[in-house]
Amino acid sequence: MKKIAIIGGGIIGITLANYLNLEQFQVTLYDEGVGQATSASAGIISPWTSKRRNQKWYQLAKDGAAFFPKLVRDFHLSTDIYAQTGALILRKEGEFDSLLTLANERKKEAPELGTIQLLTKEKTHQVMPLLKPQVSLFLQGGARLNGQAYLEKMTTLAKDKGVSFIPERAKLQKEQEHWLVKTTSTAHVFDLIVITAGPSIKNLLSPLGYFVDVRPQKGQLIEFQTNYLQSTTWPVVMLDGEADLIPYQNGKILLGATHENEALWDLTPTKEAFTNLWQISQKFLASSEILKGAPYQYRVGTRAYTSDFAPFFGKIPNDPSLFVASGLGSSGLTIGPLIGYILAQELNNNRQIETKQYQKELETYIKKQP
């Protein structure tokens, strides 16, 4: 039985741990639990109307969204973790024709998108009472994922299966044909390493002579606790601007998230983030009193971005015992589970899966220094 270490317990790492064949592998997962993007996130699964030009990213995001029904079946995810509620997209009225055309075109290869409807102002307010009457585009296949709840569920499942967890920062050393992973209190030898540690991958691989094109980005969400108990059935809302409105069970409403490039690793909640998100929301809410006075808390995490905003994952070409995945950015909840599953299939079956349709060559993002 081979020993494998997963460094990083976010959405990729924890999904991978649950899909690995534990009759083949003895699995240890390292995660210090600080600044993790997944635990701070709650997101919308609805990539079909994205106008990003990167078609490889879109293929990954499309297939990532289509992967969720399997994920739900495999791990019995409850609706407080993942729910297909539908998604409302808010834009200026003159932009809906092109958006509707794009959605209908993409549905041809993504039937999971479901029914597409252009809603009247009154209908928008009816299906999502927090919003003022305004035209919207409704996508039936849109869904929400609670990153924190997903991690809790999948961590429990992994522990029950026999995966070992070490909640400490890990450091890597290559020892001939094996790997040595050290923490402040442990040292273990492994046959295989998978690094799924977001932007920390750069610091992990730098001592081994690798340059990794990745940078940290701070993201803040505001979680309100309201009295809108009917929120369970409300659709998620993609606002016109850098913010989303995500209703959850029992009156919990999330607003976010920010994209802060200069803050890097700083996880301090800021009043500026609250003010910015609040001001964006006020353009769309039916009343300024809707969230006013509701108890709230911050969720703060650090995402990983590459120079071209695209993810990367797979086996390092010159070292078949080292696997990596990073650069998910703000689409981590959509694409992370599928990436974890693909890596698990490669490891379980000892064969490389073709991923050219999803990403550039790995050397684009990771280079061995001379």
N, C-alpha and C positions, 0 to 999 in steps of 0.2 A: 504493500500500500504506500503510495506516494504522499509526502507531506507537502501541503500547499498553504501559503500565507496570503491572505487578502489584506492589503493595507488601505484602509478607508472603508467605513461602514455606511456610506451614503446609499443612494438609491441603486447604483450599479453594484456596489460591493455586497449589499445585503440580498439583492435579487440573485446574484451569482452564487452566494453561499447556499441559498435554498434550492437552486437548480443543480448544483454539483452532485455527482453520484458518490455518496459517502461509503459505498462499498469499495470504491477505487481510491478515494482520497481521505486523508486525515486533515481536516480544515481548521485553521486558526485565523480569526479575524481581529485585526488591530484597528482601534479607533479611539483617539483621545477625547472625542466628544465636544470639541470646541470649534464654534464657527461653521459647523456643517450646514451646507446649503439645504439639504433635504429636510432636516429636522426643523428648519425655520420656514419652510416653504408650504404653500398651498396653491395649487395651480389649476389652470384651465387646460383641458385636453381638447384642443380644437385647432389643428394646424392648417386646415384646408384652404383658408382664405389668405394665408400669408403671401405677401408679395416679395419676399426675399428672392433674390436672383439665383441663389445657390441651389440648384436642382438636386444635387446629391443630399443636401440637408433636408430638402422637402421630402424626398423618397424615404429617408430615415424617419422623419417625423410622421409621415403618412402611415408607414408600416408600424411605427411605435404606437400610434393611436389604435390601429387595427389589432394590435397584440393584446390589448387590455381584456377582452372577453376570455381569452385563454388564461391570462394571469389571475383573473377573478375565479375561474373554475379550479385552477391548480391549487390555489391557496385559500379558497373560500373567503374572499375579501367581502366584508360587510359594506353597506351603503354609507356608513360614517367614514369609511376609508376612500371608496371609489363609488361614484354614482353618475349615471348617464342622465343628466337633468336637461340637456339641451343648452345651447349657447346663444345669447343675444349679442349682436355686433352693432355698436352705435357709431355712426359716421355722419358727416355733413350730407344733407339730402342729395346733393348732386353727385355723390360718390357711389350711390347704391347700384346704379346700372352696371358699372364695371365690376363691382363686387359680386353681384348676382350672376353675371356672365362667368366670372372666374369660378364661383362655387359650382355652378351647373357643369362646367367643363371638367372640373376635378372629380366630380361625383362619378364620372364614367369609369375611373380607375379606383375609386374609393367609395363603394356603395355603403360603407359604414357611416358615411356622412349623413345619411338619412334624408328626411324631408327638408326641403329648403323653402322658406316662406318669407316674403317681404311683409312685415307687419305694419299696420296703420298705427298712428300715434296712440289711439285709444286702446288697441289690442296690446301694444307694448306695455302700457301701464297696467293693463289687466293681468298679464302673465307675470309681470314683475312690478308689484305695487310701490316699491321704493323709488321707481323712476318716474320722472315727469312724462306726460304724453309726448312721444317723439317717435319718428319712424325708426325701425330697426330691422335687421336681417336675423332670422331665426334658423339655426342649424340643429336639427333634431339629434344628431350624433354627438354633439358637444357634451363634455363631461367635466367633473371636478375630481381632483385627487388631493387628499390631505397627506402631505409628506410626512409629518410627524406621526400620524396614526399608522401610516404604512410601515414606517420603520419599527414602531413598537410591535406591530403584529408579526412582521417578518423576522424580527430579532427573537421573539418568543418561539416561533416555529423552528428557527435555526438552532437555538439552544436545545429544544426538545429532540432534534435530530442528532445532536452530538457535536455541533460546531462549538469550538472553544472561542471565548471572547477575552481579549486583553485590552482594557480601557486605558492605554498609555500611548505616548508618542513613540513611534518606531524609527529605528535607523537601520540601514542596509549595509551589509558587507558581502562581497563575493569571495567564497572560500573554495577555490578550484572548481569542482563540479557541483558545489552546493552553495546555498545562501545562508548567511547568518543574520538573524533579525534580533536586534537588541532594544530593550527599553531600560528604564532606570532600575527595574527590579528583575528583569528576565532576559534570557538569551536562548534562542532556539534555532536549530538548523532545519532548513527546508529544501525540498527538491525544486519547487516551483514558486514563483512570486507573481502576484497580480496587484498592481498599484491602481487603486480607484479613489485616490485621495484628493480629488479636485485640484485646486491650484498648488497644494503642497507637493504634488508630484515633482515640481521643479527642484525643491530643496532635497527631496529624497534621492533624485537621480544625479544631481550636480556632483556630489562627491565621487560618483562612479564614472565621471567623465562625459556625461550627457548634457547637452543643451536642450531645454524643453521650451517651446514657444507657447507659454501660457502665463496669464496674469490674473491676479485676484480682483474681484469686483464686489463691493458691498451692496447688499440688498436688504431693505427694511419693509416689513409688512405691518399693518395695524389691524389688530383683532378686536372687534367690538362685541360686547355681550349685550344684546337687545332683547326686547320682549316680543319680537316677531316670531312666534313659535311655528308659524306656517312656512318658515324659511327653508325647511327640509326639501320642499318640492319646487322651489324657485330655480330658474335657470341661472347659470353663471353669465356675467356680463363683461364683454370686452369694450371698455370705454374708448372714446376717441382721444387718444393720448397715452402716455406711458403709465397706465394704471388699469387694474381690473377690479371688479366687484364680485366677490365670491361668497354666496350664502351657504351656510352649513346648517346642521341640525340645531334645534332648540334656540334659535335666535342669534346664533353666532354669525357675524358678518365680517369678512376680511376685505381689506382694501390695500392694494399695492401692486407691484412693489417698485421701490426705487432702483436706479442703476447708477451707482456712485463709483466712478473709476479712480478718483483720487484718494478715497478713504482706505483702499487696500485691505489690510487685515483688521482694521479698527471695528470692533463689534459694539461700540457704544450707541445706544438709541439716541436719536437727536430730535429736537423740537422742529428743526428745519424739514425733516422728512415728514413729520406729522402734518405740518402746515402745507407742504407741497401736495401731498396726497389728498388732504382735506379740500384744498382749493380746486383740485381737478374734479373731485366728486361732486362739488356743489353745482357744477354746470349741468349735471344730469339728474340729480335727485329731485324728487317731487317737492321737498321742503327742506329748508336748512335745519329744521328741528329733528330730522329723521335719526341722525346718529349723535346729535348734540346731547351731551350729558351722559351718554352710555359709557359704562366702565370699559376700559380698553387696556390692551397690553401690546408691546412690540414683539415681533419676531425678527431677528437679525441673523443673517448668515453671509457667507462668502462664496460667490460663484467663481468658476474658472472659465476664462475666455482665451481664445487664440487670436492671432493677428487678423485672420479672416473670418472670425466668429463661427468657425466650424469645429465640430467635435472630432476626436480621433480615438481609435481603439484597436486592439489586436496584439499580436505577438511581435516583439522586437526582432527584426530580420536576422541580426547577427547573434542573437542569444535566444534560442528556443525555450529557455526556462523562464523568460521574463515577459509578462503580459502587462499592458497598460490601457487605461481609458481615462480621458479627461476632456476639458474644453466644451462641456455641455451648455454653458451659459444659462440663459433664462428658460431654455426648453428642456431642462433636465428631467422634469417629471414626465414629459411626453416620451422622450427617447431613452431614458435611463434603464427602465425595465427590459426593453428589447435588447439593448447592448449587453446587459448582464446575462440574459438568456443566450445570446449568440456566443459569448465567451465561455459559458458553461458547456454548450454543445461542442465547441472546439476542444475543450479539455476532456470532457467525458468520452468523446469519440477519437481523440488524438488525431484530428485532421483539421486543416484550416478551412474555414467557411469563406466563400467569396463575398467581399464587402465593397467592391469597387463602385457599386451603384450608390453607396452610402457616404463614401469619404475619399479624400485624396490619399496618396501613398503616405504611409506612416512617417517616412523620412522628411516629409514636409514640416512636421512638428517636432520630431525628436532626432537630433543629430549627435553622433559620437564625436567628441572633440579630438583633434589630432594630437 
